[in-house]
Amino acid sequence: MQKSAWLPAVLAPLVVAGAVAAPVIANAAADPVAGKDPSAADVIASVAQSRDAQYSGRLSQTSDLGLPELPSGAGGSSVQGDASDVLGLLTAPHTARVYVDGPDKQRVQLTQQLAEQDVVRNGDDVWTWDSKQRTAVHVTLPAHGDAPAAGTTTPADVARRAIDAITPSTTVSKPTAVRVAGHDAWQVTLTPKSDDTMVGSVRLAVDQQTGLPLRATVLAAGSADPAFQVGFTSLDYGAPAARLFDFTPPSGAEVTTKDLSDADHGGHASHGDGTAADRGTPTVTGSGWDTVVELPAGSVDRSALQGDADASGLLDQLTKPVDGGRAVQTKLVSVYLTDDGRVFAGAVPVSTLVAAAK
């Protein structure tokens, strides 16, 4: 991650991961849910079987988060431009091609105006490519490691982070039949019981035959219109061509290599015991939809967004002064930047983050 784009990069995963405020689902085997009247538990459990799915498809992502509209590359400086490009992925609709051959082979192609971004995973090798910057990053993952996030989000990304919040913090509706991208699906609605979260509900449409999440819609509390939605507009099952998972950087590209094969994959964020901050990793407090994530001081470079003499300062455009720092509150998630360099985020109001920082 480039430090110049840290604020939008903090927002991006939280919109879909922090916004639904739940750990990754612990999958269990399940049978298909086609041809019967399934329970919500049946539909939720069927998501597990889609991890080995093979398919190609096109995704459409839209959002209405209440963020200021900044055009891609706005600001006149490379720092401002990089951050605005990332922010544009949150504020502007876009489409992506997705190719998946089981859990260890994926390719996501995000095409923008005169540019393309790719994330290609083939086993433990992951390549990211930005044609605009002509930069490539090669990452060697640890065993069972997750690939870096692509420029877009899949319905499965949202589903697997929402489902584990079902009990006791969530009410789940009875499934209803819908069609998405030409496929029959069961749709369930997850509604938080918490009064503190800004998330009103999450709707998941799951393929009746395969358990693959086909569409995910997140509504803000008190709103009937989606704040975030991602779903397939076309989807074909079957193994994609093997060549799609091979990547060679073009001649002249700037290539960065990161070997994470020896990284400790046994743990992630600390849950408030203070040890994670010493290692520069996030600390998590709260649970379910009210989870707050803290990044320790020094994790991000907030000075990079201050702008230069020719820039208006993206930090000032995105945030407003609050007690002890600056903050931005979207319809689904808030981010609080303390004066001492820490960053707090969650699907809760800014006031909750300010209280958590004290």
C-alpha positions as CSV (number, residue, x, y, z in Angstrom):
1,M,0.0,0.0,0.0
2,Q,1.3,3.4,-0.9
3,K,1.2,5.7,2.2
4,S,-0.1,8.5,0.1
5,A,-3.4,6.7,-0.3
6,W,-3.7,5.6,3.3
7,L,-7.0,7.3,4.2
8,P,-9.1,5.9,1.3
9,A,-7.4,2.6,1.8
10,V,-8.5,2.5,5.4
11,L,-12.0,3.3,4.3
12,A,-12.3,0.8,1.5
13,P,-12.1,-2.4,3.4
14,L,-14.1,-1.0,6.3
15,V,-17.0,-0.2,4.0
16,V,-17.5,-3.8,3.4
17,A,-15.6,-5.6,6.2
18,G,-15.8,-3.1,9.0
19,A,-19.3,-2.0,8.0
20,V,-20.6,-5.5,8.6
21,A,-18.3,-5.7,11.6
22,A,-17.7,-9.5,11.8
23,P,-14.8,-11.9,11.5
24,V,-14.4,-14.1,8.5
25,I,-16.9,-16.9,8.5
26,A,-15.8,-20.3,9.8
27,N,-17.1,-22.5,7.0
28,A,-18.7,-25.9,7.4
29,A,-19.9,-28.4,4.8
30,A,-23.4,-27.9,3.4
31,D,-25.7,-29.4,0.8
32,P,-27.2,-27.3,-2.0
33,V,-30.4,-25.5,-1.1
34,A,-32.2,-25.7,-4.5
35,G,-35.6,-27.4,-4.9
36,K,-36.8,-27.0,-1.3
37,D,-37.9,-24.4,1.1
38,P,-34.7,-23.8,3.0
39,S,-34.2,-22.1,6.4
40,A,-32.0,-19.1,6.8
41,A,-29.4,-21.4,8.4
42,D,-29.5,-23.7,5.3
43,V,-28.8,-20.7,3.0
44,I,-26.0,-19.4,5.3
45,A,-24.4,-22.8,5.6
46,S,-24.4,-23.3,1.8
47,V,-21.9,-20.4,1.3
48,A,-19.2,-22.7,2.6
49,Q,-19.4,-25.0,-0.4
50,S,-18.7,-22.2,-2.9
51,R,-15.0,-21.9,-1.8
52,D,-14.1,-24.5,-4.4
53,A,-16.3,-23.0,-7.2
54,Q,-14.9,-22.4,-10.7
55,Y,-16.4,-19.5,-12.6
56,S,-16.0,-16.4,-14.7
57,G,-18.1,-13.3,-14.3
58,R,-18.6,-9.6,-14.4
59,L,-19.2,-7.6,-11.2
60,S,-20.9,-4.2,-10.8
61,Q,-20.2,-2.1,-7.7
62,T,-22.1,1.0,-6.7
63,S,-22.0,3.1,-3.5
64,D,-23.7,6.1,-2.0
65,L,-21.6,6.7,1.2
66,G,-21.9,10.4,1.6
67,L,-18.2,10.9,0.8
68,P,-17.2,14.1,-1.1
69,E,-17.1,13.6,-4.8
70,L,-13.5,13.9,-5.9
71,P,-12.6,13.1,-9.6
72,S,-10.0,10.5,-10.2
73,G,-6.6,12.1,-10.2
74,A,-7.9,15.4,-8.8
75,G,-5.6,17.8,-7.0
76,G,-2.7,18.3,-9.4
77,S,-0.1,16.4,-7.4
78,S,1.0,12.8,-7.5
79,V,0.1,12.4,-3.8
80,Q,-3.3,13.9,-4.2
81,G,-3.9,12.0,-7.4
82,D,-3.0,8.6,-6.0
83,A,-5.4,9.0,-3.1
84,S,-8.2,10.4,-5.2
85,D,-7.9,7.4,-7.5
86,V,-8.5,5.1,-4.6
87,L,-11.3,7.2,-3.3
88,G,-12.9,7.1,-6.7
89,L,-13.4,3.4,-6.3
90,L,-15.6,4.1,-3.3
91,T,-17.6,7.0,-4.8
92,A,-18.0,6.1,-8.4
93,P,-19.7,3.0,-9.9
94,H,-17.3,0.5,-11.6
95,T,-17.2,-3.0,-13.1
96,A,-14.7,-5.7,-12.9
97,R,-14.0,-9.1,-14.5
98,V,-13.5,-12.0,-12.1
99,Y,-12.0,-15.4,-12.8
100,V,-11.9,-18.0,-10.1
101,D,-10.6,-21.6,-10.1
102,G,-11.0,-22.7,-6.5
103,P,-9.6,-21.0,-3.4
104,D,-6.1,-20.6,-4.7
105,K,-6.5,-19.3,-8.2
106,Q,-8.2,-15.9,-8.7
107,R,-7.9,-13.0,-11.1
108,V,-9.7,-9.7,-10.8
109,Q,-9.4,-7.1,-13.6
110,L,-10.6,-3.6,-12.9
111,T,-10.7,-1.4,-16.0
112,Q,-10.9,2.3,-15.7
113,Q,-10.5,5.0,-18.2
114,L,-7.3,4.3,-20.1
115,A,-6.0,2.2,-17.2
116,E,-6.3,-1.3,-15.8
117,Q,-5.6,-2.8,-12.3
118,D,-5.1,-6.5,-11.8
119,V,-4.7,-8.9,-8.9
120,V,-3.7,-12.4,-9.9
121,R,-3.3,-15.2,-7.5
122,N,-1.8,-18.6,-8.4
123,G,-1.2,-20.7,-5.3
124,D,1.1,-18.8,-3.0
125,D,2.2,-16.3,-5.7
126,V,0.2,-13.0,-6.0
127,W,0.8,-10.3,-8.5
128,T,-0.8,-6.8,-8.5
129,W,-0.5,-4.6,-11.5
130,D,-1.3,-1.0,-12.1
131,S,-1.1,0.0,-15.8
132,K,-1.4,3.7,-15.1
133,Q,1.6,3.7,-12.8
134,R,3.3,0.8,-14.6
135,T,4.0,-0.8,-11.2
136,A,3.8,-4.4,-10.3
137,V,4.1,-6.1,-6.8
138,H,4.9,-9.8,-6.4
139,V,3.9,-11.2,-3.1
140,T,4.7,-14.7,-1.8
141,L,2.0,-15.7,0.7
142,P,2.4,-17.7,3.8
143,A,0.7,-21.1,3.9
144,H,-3.1,-20.5,3.9
145,G,-2.6,-16.8,3.5
146,D,-5.1,-14.5,2.0
147,A,-4.4,-12.6,-1.2
148,P,-4.2,-8.8,-1.1
149,A,-7.5,-7.0,-1.7
150,A,-8.3,-6.1,-5.3
151,G,-9.6,-2.8,-6.4
152,T,-13.2,-4.1,-6.2
153,T,-15.1,-6.3,-3.7
154,T,-17.0,-9.5,-4.4
155,P,-20.3,-10.5,-2.9
156,A,-18.4,-13.4,-1.2
157,D,-16.1,-10.9,0.6
158,V,-19.1,-9.2,2.1
159,A,-21.0,-12.5,2.9
160,R,-18.1,-14.1,4.7
161,R,-17.6,-11.1,6.9
162,A,-21.3,-10.7,7.7
163,I,-22.4,-14.2,8.5
164,D,-20.5,-14.7,11.7
165,A,-22.2,-11.8,13.3
166,I,-25.6,-13.5,13.0
167,T,-25.8,-14.7,16.6
168,P,-26.4,-13.2,19.0
169,S,-26.1,-9.7,17.5
170,T,-28.2,-10.1,14.3
171,T,-31.7,-11.0,13.2
172,V,-31.9,-13.1,10.0
173,S,-34.9,-13.1,7.7
174,K,-36.6,-16.0,6.1
175,P,-35.1,-16.7,2.6
176,T,-36.9,-15.3,-0.4
177,A,-36.4,-16.4,-4.0
178,V,-34.7,-13.9,-6.4
179,R,-32.7,-14.1,-9.7
180,V,-29.3,-12.6,-10.1
181,A,-27.3,-12.6,-13.4
182,G,-29.6,-15.3,-14.7
183,H,-29.2,-17.6,-11.7
184,D,-31.8,-18.6,-9.1
185,A,-30.8,-17.4,-5.6
186,W,-32.1,-17.3,-2.1
187,Q,-31.9,-13.9,-0.4
188,V,-31.6,-13.4,3.3
189,T,-31.5,-10.1,5.2
190,L,-29.2,-9.6,8.2
191,T,-30.4,-6.9,10.6
192,P,-28.2,-5.7,13.5
193,K,-29.8,-5.7,16.9
194,S,-27.4,-3.0,18.0
195,D,-28.6,0.6,18.2
196,D,-25.1,2.0,18.0
197,T,-24.0,0.7,14.5
198,M,-24.6,2.8,11.4
199,V,-25.5,-0.3,9.4
200,G,-29.2,-0.9,8.9
201,S,-29.1,-4.2,7.2
202,V,-27.1,-6.5,4.9
203,R,-28.9,-8.4,2.1
204,L,-27.2,-11.5,0.7
205,A,-28.3,-13.3,-2.4
206,V,-26.9,-16.9,-2.5
207,D,-27.0,-19.2,-5.6
208,Q,-29.4,-22.0,-4.9
209,Q,-27.3,-24.6,-6.7
210,T,-23.7,-23.7,-5.6
211,G,-23.9,-21.5,-2.5
212,L,-21.9,-18.8,-4.2
213,P,-22.9,-15.3,-3.0
214,L,-24.2,-13.5,-6.1
215,R,-25.1,-10.1,-4.7
216,A,-24.5,-8.2,-1.4
217,T,-26.3,-5.0,-0.5
218,V,-25.6,-2.9,2.6
219,L,-28.1,-0.3,3.8
220,A,-27.4,2.5,6.3
221,A,-29.5,2.7,9.4
222,G,-32.7,4.6,8.6
223,S,-32.3,4.4,4.9
224,A,-34.2,2.4,2.3
225,D,-31.6,2.9,-0.4
226,P,-28.4,0.9,-0.7
227,A,-25.3,2.7,0.6
228,F,-23.1,-0.1,-1.0
229,Q,-23.9,-2.9,-3.4
230,V,-21.9,-5.3,-5.4
231,G,-23.2,-8.1,-7.5
232,F,-22.7,-10.2,-10.6
233,T,-24.2,-8.9,-13.8
234,S,-23.1,-12.1,-15.7
235,L,-21.8,-15.4,-14.4
236,D,-20.6,-18.6,-16.1
237,Y,-19.6,-21.7,-14.1
238,G,-16.6,-23.8,-15.3
239,A,-12.9,-23.6,-15.0
240,P,-11.4,-20.5,-16.6
241,A,-8.4,-20.8,-18.9
242,A,-5.2,-21.7,-17.0
243,R,-3.3,-18.9,-18.7
244,L,-5.4,-16.3,-16.9
245,F,-3.6,-17.1,-13.7
246,D,-0.1,-16.6,-15.1
247,F,1.3,-13.1,-15.0
248,T,4.6,-11.6,-16.3
249,P,5.2,-7.9,-15.8
250,P,5.6,-5.9,-19.0
251,S,9.0,-4.7,-20.0
252,G,10.0,-1.5,-18.2
253,A,7.6,-2.0,-15.3
254,E,8.7,-1.1,-11.8
255,V,8.6,-4.4,-9.8
256,T,8.5,-4.7,-6.0
257,T,8.9,-8.1,-4.3
258,K,7.5,-9.0,-0.9
259,D,8.2,-12.5,0.6
260,L,5.7,-13.2,3.3
261,S,6.2,-17.0,3.2
262,D,7.7,-17.0,6.7
263,A,5.1,-14.7,8.2
264,D,3.2,-15.8,11.3
265,H,-0.3,-16.5,10.0
266,G,-1.6,-17.9,13.3
267,G,-3.0,-14.6,14.6
268,H,-4.3,-11.3,13.4
269,A,-5.4,-8.2,15.3
270,S,-5.1,-8.0,19.0
271,H,-8.3,-7.8,21.0
272,G,-7.4,-5.0,23.3
273,D,-4.5,-6.6,25.2
274,G,-2.0,-4.0,24.2
275,T,0.4,-6.4,22.6
276,A,-0.6,-5.7,19.0
277,A,0.3,-2.1,19.1
278,D,3.9,-2.9,20.0
279,R,4.1,-4.8,16.7
280,G,2.3,-2.2,14.7
281,T,-0.8,-4.3,14.1
282,P,-4.4,-3.3,14.7
283,T,-6.2,-3.6,18.0
284,V,-9.8,-4.6,18.1
285,T,-12.3,-3.6,20.8
286,G,-16.0,-4.3,21.0
287,S,-17.7,-7.1,19.1
288,G,-20.2,-7.7,16.3
289,W,-21.5,-4.6,14.6
290,D,-20.0,-2.3,17.2
291,T,-16.4,-3.4,16.6
292,V,-13.8,-0.6,16.7
293,V,-10.4,-1.1,15.0
294,E,-7.3,0.9,16.2
295,L,-4.2,1.4,14.2
296,P,-1.3,2.5,16.4
297,A,0.6,5.7,15.9
298,G,3.1,5.4,13.0
299,S,1.1,2.9,11.1
300,V,0.0,5.5,8.5
301,D,1.6,8.7,7.2
302,R,-1.1,11.3,7.5
303,S,1.3,14.1,6.4
304,A,1.2,12.6,2.9
305,L,-2.3,13.9,2.4
306,Q,-1.7,17.4,3.6
307,G,-1.0,18.4,0.0
308,D,1.6,20.8,-1.4
309,A,1.4,24.5,-2.4
310,D,-0.5,23.6,-5.5
311,A,-2.9,21.1,-3.9
312,S,-6.0,21.8,-1.8
313,G,-5.2,19.1,0.8
314,L,-7.3,15.9,0.5
315,L,-7.1,15.4,4.3
316,D,-8.9,18.7,4.9
317,Q,-11.5,17.9,2.2
318,L,-12.3,14.5,3.6
319,T,-12.3,15.2,7.4
320,K,-13.5,17.7,9.9
321,P,-12.0,18.8,13.2
322,V,-13.3,16.9,16.3
323,D,-12.1,16.6,19.9
324,G,-8.5,15.4,19.8
325,G,-8.1,15.1,16.0
326,R,-10.0,14.9,12.7
327,A,-12.6,12.5,11.5
328,V,-14.8,11.5,8.5
329,Q,-18.2,9.8,8.9
330,T,-19.8,8.1,5.9
331,K,-23.2,6.5,5.9
332,L,-21.7,3.2,7.0
333,V,-18.3,3.7,8.6
334,S,-16.3,6.4,10.5
335,V,-12.6,7.0,10.7
336,Y,-11.0,9.1,13.5
337,L,-7.4,10.4,13.2
338,T,-6.1,11.4,16.6
339,D,-3.6,14.2,17.1
340,D,-1.1,11.7,18.5
341,G,-1.1,9.6,15.3
342,R,-3.5,6.8,16.0
343,V,-6.4,5.8,13.7
344,F,-9.7,4.4,14.8
345,A,-12.4,3.0,12.5
346,G,-15.7,1.2,12.7
347,A,-19.3,1.0,11.6
348,V,-20.2,3.4,14.5
349,P,-20.6,7.2,14.9
350,V,-17.4,9.3,15.3
351,S,-18.4,10.0,18.9
352,T,-17.9,6.3,19.7
353,L,-14.4,6.4,18.2
354,V,-13.5,9.5,20.1
355,A,-14.6,7.7,23.3
356,A,-12.7,4.6,22.4
357,A,-9.5,6.7,22.0
358,K,-9.6,8.1,25.5
